[in-house]
Amino acid sequence: MKVWVRQDKHTFLLNKDERGKKPGMTANITKSPRPLKITIVGDGMVGKTCMLITYTRNEFPEEYIPTVFDNHACNIAVDDRDYNLTLWDTAGQEDYERLRPLSYPSTNCFLLCYSISSRTSFENVKSKWWPEIRHFSAHVPVVLVGTKLDLRIPNSEKFVTTQEGKKMRKEIHAFNLVECSAKKKQNLQQVFEEAVRAVERKPKTTSKQSCKIL
C-alpha cells in the first residue's frame, strides 16, 4: 500500500513501512506535528478528489475517476505549528450511503464541498450533507468549500455566488467558507489551513461531570 505525502512544496510517495518516517524533517525539529483527520464530503463530481490530488501531489488529474474511499496525507504549518493531516476522500454517490459514515469516526474537521457550477450540489449542502454529518459527528467543526472557482462567469445565475456561499456558511454554522480551484491551484492551501484553524478554535466541550479543555 502506498500513500501520497505532501510536505511544504514537495511531494513524496512512501511505502507502507516508510509511513512512520517524516521526509525532509531535520534533526533540529523536536516537536512532533499534531496529527489531524480531515474528512471530505459532498456530491459526486464536485471536485473533491481533484482538490486532494492537486494539493498533495501538486498535479491536476485530467481524467475523472469516481472515488469509493481513498486516503491522502500532507504536512502543513499553520500559525507557527506543524500538523500531519490525513485526508479521507469519500464517495458522494447514493450507492455508498451506508458505507460512507464508516469514515466519520475520529474526524477532527469536515470539508463540506459543493461545486460553484452546480446549484444542485449547493442545495444538497443543507438538505443532505449537513444533516448527515451532524447526525454522525455532532460536534465536529466544518469548513464549507466551493470548488471549481475557475468556471464561474460573473453575473450568471447558473453559478453559486460568493454571497450565497457566505449565507449558507452562516445557516449551517460552518467555521468558514473557502472558494477554490484545483485546476488553477487557487486557494488550495487556504482550504487546509482553515480546516486546521477550525480544529484549534473549536469551542471547549462541557459535560455534567467535568469540563474538558481540548
N, C-alpha and C positions, 0 to 999 in steps of 0.2 A: 504494500500500500504506500502511495506517495501523497504528499501534501505540499501545496504551493505556499511558500512563506515569503512575505514581503517585510523588509526592514529598511527604513529610510527610503532611499531611491533605488534600492537593489532588490532583486527577486532571486530566491533560492528554491531549488527543488530537492527536498530531503526524502530519504528513505525512512521507513518506519523506525528503524533502530537509531536514526540520527535525530529524531524529533526533539529529544531532550536537550540537544546542543543548541546554542544560540549563535548563528552565523554572524561573523563580523563583530562580535562583542569583544571588548578589550578588557584587559585584566584590571584596570582601574575602576571598573564599574562594580560596586559592591552590592547595591540594592537590586534585587531581582524584580523584573517587570511584574506588575499585577495582572493576573490572568482574568479575562472577562469573556463571557459568552454572549455574542450578539446574534440574534435570530432574525432573518429577513423574511417577511411575509408580504402577500399581495397577489393580485390576479396573475394568471399566466400571461406571458408575453409582455409584461410591463417593463422588463429590462433588469430584473433582479440579478440574474446570473451574469449578464454583461457588465453590470456595475461591479460585481465582486471580482470577476476575472480581470477586468481592466485595471482595477485598483491594485490587486495583489500581484499580477503578472506584468503590469504596465503595457498590455497589448489588448486591443479591442477585437473580440471574436466576430468575424464576419458572417459565420453561419449560425443559425438558430438551432440549438439543441435543447429540447424540453428537459427540465430538471426534475428528477424524482427527489433525491436528497443528496446533498454534497456539502463538503466542508472545505473551508479555506482558512488560512491563518496569516496574521501580519503583526509586526511590532510597530508601535506608534508612540510618539512622545506628545503628551498634551499637558500644557500648563506645568512644565518642568517635572513631569513624572512619566516614567516608562510603563507601557502596557503591552501585554501579549493578547491579541484578540483572536478568538476562534469564531469564525463566521459561518453560521449554519444557513445554508440555502435550502428553501423549502419549495414544494410544488404547489402551485395555486389552483390546479385543476380539481374539479369536484370528485374525481375518482380517488383522490388521496385525502379526503376529509377525515377519515378515521385514522389514518397513519400520521398525518401532519402533526397533531398535538403531541406525539411522542418526542418531537424535537424541542418542545417548550420547557420541560423541567430544567431548572438551574440557569435559565436565561437571565442575564443581567440587564439587557435592553433589547427592545424590538425596533427594527427598522420597518415601518409600515409604508409600503411603496404603492404608488399609483403612477400611471403614465399621463403626462401633461397632454398628450394627444388622444387620450381615451377618457371620455366623460363617464363611461360605464365603470371603468376601474376606479375612478374618483368617487363615484357614488357608492361603490362597494366598500370603500374605506369605512363608512359609517354604518352601512346596512349589514355587512358581513364580517369584515376583518376586526374592527374594533370590538364588537360583541364576542367574537371568538377568543381573542387573546385576553380579554377581561375575564372571561369565563374560566380559562385555564391558568392564567397568570395575573391575578387581580391587581397586584401592587408593583408590577414591573414597569419602569418608565418606557415611553415610546417616543421615537423621533419620526415625524412624518416626512416622507421623501417623495418629491415629484421628479420622476425620471424623464428622459428624452426632451430635455430643455431645448436642445438644438432644433427641434421640429416646430416649436411654437411660432405661429405667424401673428404678429401684433394685430389687435382689433378683430380677430377672427373668433366667432362664438364657438367654433369647434374645439378650441383648446382651453384647458383649465388655466385661469389667470392666477397670478401671484396672490391677489386679494382673496380669491376664492380659497386658495390653499391656506392662507392665514386664518380665514374664518373657520375652516374645517379644523385646523390645529386647535383653536380655542374650544370648539364644540366637543372634541374628543379629549381635550386636556393633554395633548401631546407636549413634550418638553420644548420642541422647536420644529420648524419647517425648513427643509433644505431642498432647493431645486438644483438638479444636476444633469449633466450629460456625460454618459460613459464614452460615447463616440468622440466627443470633443475634449474629454478629460477635464471637464469643467465642474468645479466644486466637489469633486470626489473626496478629497482629503477632508473637507468640512463635514461631510456626512458622518465619517467615523469619529472625528473629533467631537462632534455634538453628541454622538452616542456615548462616548466616554464621559463627557460632562453631565449627561443625563443621569448616569450611574452615580457619579460623585456628588451630585447635588440632589439626589433622591432624598425626600423628607425622612426623618427618623421614624421608625416604626415603634408603636407602643402597644402594650397588652395589659390586661388587668393585673397580671402577676409582676411584670417588670417593665423597665424601659431599656431598650437595647439601642446603643449608639453604633451605627454601621460605619 
